[in-house]
């Protein structure tokens, strides 16, 4: 079984796997439209994490993990709790295209997608509003800023040829807001 990750799964799968491949799926765009009140946020200040939006001309880059034998049941049980129960995601099968040049056929992979029907779905907002929400959110897995920056780093280092305007626009908005926060905190400490 192959499992495709496009958010925190690219750097922290949390389950044993046999192999991993960087690549993409077609027909979806990655969006920071899913709320998170556990891993990267709280009930009071929900974080923003990614989901996929159907988009004919787009592709989303990430990592596919191959799980075999006993790894299958263990990984699916873990991901069901992490993604479905705690995250509000549903599962789908997609065609994964490995980045490797010698890859002949796409691989069928399981992917977790949060739909607008789940209670944690936040939907669209401006890049600035998403960045502002990310800055103030933190959960059991860490700060929401870390989530955004690790995802941006993954794209930069493993998929430099790929475009993800939404992701990098939010990162830019976050960076433009942060100096103001540091200045404000330093000013408060001095007074």
C-alpha positions as CSV (number, residue, x, y, z in Angstrom):
1,X,0.0,0.0,0.0
2,X,1.2,3.5,-0.8
3,X,0.2,6.5,1.3
4,X,0.6,10.1,-0.1
5,X,1.4,12.9,2.3
6,X,1.4,16.6,1.3
7,X,1.4,18.3,4.8
8,X,3.3,17.3,7.9
9,X,3.5,13.7,6.6
10,X,6.3,14.8,4.3
11,X,8.7,15.3,7.3
12,X,7.0,13.4,10.1
13,X,5.1,10.3,8.9
14,X,4.9,8.8,12.4
15,X,4.7,5.2,11.1
16,X,7.1,2.6,9.8
17,X,7.5,2.3,6.0
18,X,9.5,0.3,3.5
19,X,10.4,3.0,1.1
20,X,9.5,6.6,0.2
21,X,9.4,8.6,-3.0
22,X,9.0,12.3,-3.7
23,X,6.5,13.1,-6.4
24,X,3.1,14.6,-7.2
25,X,-0.6,14.0,-7.8
26,X,-2.6,15.8,-10.5
27,X,-6.0,17.4,-10.2
28,X,-5.5,19.0,-6.7
29,X,-4.2,22.2,-5.2
30,X,-2.8,22.4,-1.6
31,X,-4.6,24.9,0.6
32,X,-4.3,26.1,4.2
33,X,-8.1,25.8,4.6
34,X,-8.4,23.2,7.3
35,X,-8.6,24.2,11.0
36,X,-6.6,22.2,13.6
37,X,-7.5,22.3,17.3
38,X,-5.2,19.5,18.3
39,X,-1.8,19.2,16.5
40,X,-1.1,22.8,15.5
41,X,-3.8,24.7,17.4
42,X,-6.3,24.7,20.3
43,X,-10.0,25.1,20.7
44,X,-9.4,28.8,21.6
45,X,-7.0,29.5,18.7
46,X,-7.3,26.9,15.9
47,X,-4.3,26.5,13.7
48,X,-4.3,26.3,9.9
49,X,-3.1,23.1,8.2
50,X,-3.3,22.0,4.6
51,X,-6.0,20.0,2.7
52,X,-6.5,19.4,-1.0
53,X,-8.9,21.2,-3.3
54,X,-10.0,19.6,-6.6
55,X,-8.3,21.7,-9.3
56,X,-8.1,20.2,-12.8
57,X,-4.9,21.9,-14.0
58,X,-3.0,21.7,-10.8
59,X,-0.6,19.2,-9.2
60,X,0.5,18.9,-5.6
61,X,3.9,17.7,-4.6
62,X,4.6,15.5,-1.6
63,X,5.9,12.1,-0.5
64,X,4.5,8.7,-1.0
65,X,5.3,6.0,1.6
66,X,5.2,2.3,0.8
67,X,4.0,0.1,3.6
68,X,4.1,-3.7,3.6
69,X,3.0,-6.6,5.7
70,X,2.5,-5.7,9.3
71,X,3.3,-2.1,8.6
72,X,0.0,-1.7,6.7
73,X,-2.4,-2.3,9.6
74,X,-0.3,-0.3,12.0
75,X,0.1,2.7,9.7
76,X,-3.6,2.8,8.7
77,X,-4.6,2.6,12.4
78,X,-2.2,5.4,13.3
79,X,-3.3,7.6,10.4
80,X,-7.0,7.0,11.0
81,X,-6.5,8.5,14.4
82,X,-4.1,11.3,13.4
83,X,-5.9,12.3,10.2
84,X,-9.5,11.2,10.3
85,X,-10.5,11.2,14.0
86,X,-8.4,14.1,15.2
87,X,-8.1,16.0,11.9
88,X,-11.4,15.6,10.1
89,X,-9.9,14.1,6.9
90,X,-11.5,11.5,4.6
91,X,-9.5,9.0,2.4
92,X,-9.3,8.8,-1.3
93,X,-7.2,6.9,-3.9
94,X,-5.1,9.0,-6.3
95,X,-2.5,8.4,-8.9
96,X,0.9,9.3,-7.6
97,X,3.7,10.2,-10.1
98,X,7.2,9.7,-8.7
99,X,9.8,12.3,-9.3
100,X,12.3,9.7,-10.5
101,X,13.0,9.8,-14.2
102,X,12.8,6.0,-14.6
103,X,9.3,5.7,-13.1
104,X,7.1,4.1,-15.8
105,X,3.6,4.1,-14.4
106,X,1.9,6.2,-11.7
107,X,1.3,4.4,-8.4
108,X,-2.1,4.2,-6.7
109,X,-1.9,5.8,-3.3
110,X,-4.1,6.5,-0.4
111,X,-4.5,10.2,0.5
112,X,-6.3,12.1,3.3
113,X,-8.4,15.1,2.3
114,X,-10.4,17.4,4.5
115,X,-13.7,18.3,2.9
116,X,-15.8,21.4,3.5
117,X,-18.3,19.2,5.3
118,X,-16.1,18.5,8.3
119,X,-16.5,20.7,11.4
120,X,-12.9,21.9,11.4
121,X,-13.0,23.2,7.8
122,X,-12.2,26.9,7.7
123,X,-12.2,27.6,4.0
124,X,-10.5,30.4,2.1
125,X,-9.0,33.5,3.6
126,X,-6.4,36.0,2.4
127,X,-2.7,35.0,2.7
128,X,-2.3,37.7,5.4
129,X,-5.2,36.5,7.5
130,X,-4.0,32.9,7.2
131,X,-0.5,34.0,8.3
132,X,-1.8,36.0,11.2
133,X,-3.8,32.9,12.4
134,X,-0.8,30.7,12.0
135,X,1.4,33.1,14.1
136,X,-0.8,32.8,17.2
137,X,-1.6,29.0,17.0
138,X,0.2,26.1,18.7
139,X,-0.8,22.6,19.6
140,X,0.4,19.2,20.8
141,X,2.7,18.7,17.8
142,X,4.2,22.2,18.0
143,X,3.8,25.7,16.8
144,X,1.8,26.3,13.6
145,X,4.7,28.5,12.3
146,X,6.9,25.4,12.3
147,X,4.3,23.5,10.2
148,X,4.3,26.3,7.5
149,X,8.0,26.8,7.4
150,X,8.8,23.0,7.3
151,X,6.4,22.6,4.4
152,X,7.9,25.5,2.5
153,X,11.4,24.1,3.2
154,X,10.4,20.7,1.9
155,X,9.1,22.2,-1.4
156,X,12.3,24.3,-1.8
157,X,14.7,21.5,-1.2
158,X,12.9,18.4,-2.6
159,X,10.8,20.0,-5.4
160,X,12.6,23.1,-6.5
161,X,11.0,23.0,-9.9
162,X,7.4,23.0,-8.5
163,X,5.3,26.0,-7.9
164,X,3.1,26.4,-4.9
165,X,2.0,30.1,-5.0
166,X,-0.4,29.7,-2.1
167,X,2.2,28.2,0.3
168,X,4.9,30.7,-0.6
169,X,2.5,33.7,-0.4
170,X,1.5,32.7,3.1
171,X,5.2,32.2,4.1
172,X,5.9,35.7,2.7
173,X,3.0,37.2,4.6
174,X,4.2,35.5,7.8
175,X,7.7,36.9,7.4
176,X,6.4,40.4,6.7
177,X,4.3,40.3,9.9
178,X,7.0,38.7,12.2
179,X,9.3,41.7,12.5
180,X,6.4,43.8,13.8
181,X,5.7,41.2,16.5
182,X,9.4,41.1,17.6
183,X,9.5,44.9,17.7
184,X,6.3,45.0,19.7
185,X,7.5,42.3,22.2
186,X,10.8,44.1,22.7
187,X,9.1,47.4,23.2
188,X,6.8,46.0,25.8
189,X,9.8,44.4,27.7
190,X,11.6,47.8,27.8
191,X,8.6,49.7,29.3
